[in-house]
């Protein structure tokens, strides 16, 4: 075993900022584990999702899938283990690209505001 491999690695939540000092799950929230594909091992926050949405799964924006920026990785619940969502493939979506662009804008806007306010 490599040095440090026995250390606990905290689980990361899909969508958490990369520089977030605590990107892990939050108390009182409900998560599904992503298995396989480009987002393998991440947790997706499904707090407040209705039963139909939980059965359908999700197409999640990712830059590291088959289609690069603007692509989506599709995940759905595993039969008999609904807390695990298995990768079902990648897709290209212009809507996802716009959503990802808005998310990047929000992060940059917060950074600029923090820098201006001295925080």
Secondary structure, DSSP 8 states (H G I E B T S, - for coil): --TTTTS-----BTT--TT-TT-S--TT--EEEEESSTTTT-EEE-TT--HHHHHH-EEEEESSSTT-TTEEEEEEEETTEEEEEEEEEEEE-HHHHHHHHHHHHHHHHHHHHHHHHT-
